[in-house]
């Protein structure tokens, strides 16, 4: 579970392509933002795309989100994200 004050970035992309693919949003966001600031790589959480099917990647990312949330179900009094862009 993340600690208060610790920023973590959870990335989504409508295209299931490798993170360095020219059509992917992850590459663009890395070049525009993450490569320019001191964000630990461990705090950036993209959907995995290498060596997995889209279904397997979705299940793996769901497990990541559940881990950081610290529970199996969302509660209205405790949102998963503080900010969504």
C-alpha positions as CSV (number, residue, x, y, z in Angstrom):
1,X,0.0,0.0,0.0
2,X,1.3,3.5,-0.8
3,X,2.0,5.9,2.0
4,X,0.5,9.4,2.3
5,X,2.6,12.0,0.5
6,X,4.1,9.4,-1.8
7,X,3.1,10.0,-5.4
8,X,2.4,7.0,-7.6
9,X,1.4,7.3,-11.3
10,X,-0.9,4.7,-12.8
11,X,-1.0,4.8,-16.5
12,X,-3.7,3.7,-18.9
13,X,-3.6,3.5,-22.7
14,X,-6.3,2.5,-25.2
15,X,-3.7,0.9,-27.3
16,X,-2.1,-2.4,-26.2
17,X,1.4,-1.7,-27.5
18,X,4.9,-1.9,-25.8
19,X,5.8,1.0,-23.7
20,X,8.4,2.4,-26.2
21,X,6.0,2.1,-29.2
22,X,5.5,5.3,-31.2
23,X,1.7,4.9,-31.0
24,X,1.6,4.5,-27.2
25,X,0.8,7.1,-24.7
26,X,3.3,5.7,-22.2
27,X,6.3,6.7,-24.4
28,X,4.9,10.2,-25.0
29,X,4.2,10.7,-21.3
30,X,7.7,9.4,-20.4
31,X,9.3,11.8,-22.9
32,X,7.2,14.8,-21.9
33,X,7.0,14.3,-18.1
34,X,8.8,11.4,-16.4
35,X,12.1,11.9,-18.1
36,X,12.2,15.5,-16.9
37,X,11.5,15.1,-13.1
38,X,12.7,12.9,-10.3
39,X,10.0,10.3,-10.2
40,X,11.3,6.9,-9.0
41,X,10.7,4.2,-11.7
42,X,9.0,2.1,-9.0
43,X,6.3,4.8,-8.6
44,X,5.3,4.6,-12.3
45,X,2.8,1.8,-12.9
46,X,1.9,1.2,-16.6
47,X,-0.2,-1.7,-17.8
48,X,2.2,-4.5,-18.6
49,X,2.3,-5.2,-22.4
50,X,5.3,-7.5,-23.0
51,X,4.8,-11.3,-22.9
52,X,1.2,-11.1,-21.9
53,X,-2.1,-11.3,-23.8
54,X,-4.4,-8.3,-23.3
55,X,-6.5,-10.3,-20.9
56,X,-3.5,-11.4,-18.8
57,X,-2.2,-7.8,-18.7
58,X,-5.6,-6.5,-17.5
59,X,-5.6,-9.2,-14.7
60,X,-2.0,-8.3,-13.7
61,X,-2.9,-4.5,-13.6
62,X,-6.0,-5.2,-11.6
63,X,-3.8,-7.0,-9.0
64,X,-1.5,-4.0,-8.9
65,X,-4.4,-1.6,-8.3
66,X,-5.8,-3.9,-5.6
67,X,-2.4,-4.1,-3.9
68,X,-2.0,-0.3,-3.8
69,X,-5.6,0.2,-2.7
70,X,-5.1,-2.4,0.1
71,X,-8.4,-4.2,-0.4
72,X,-10.6,-6.2,-2.7
73,X,-13.4,-3.7,-3.1
74,X,-13.7,0.1,-3.5
75,X,-15.4,2.0,-0.8
76,X,-17.0,5.4,-1.5
77,X,-15.4,6.9,1.6
78,X,-11.9,5.9,0.3
79,X,-11.3,6.5,-3.4
80,X,-8.6,4.6,-5.3
81,X,-7.1,7.8,-6.9
82,X,-6.6,11.3,-5.5
83,X,-6.5,12.8,-9.0
84,X,-7.4,11.5,-12.4
85,X,-6.4,13.1,-15.7
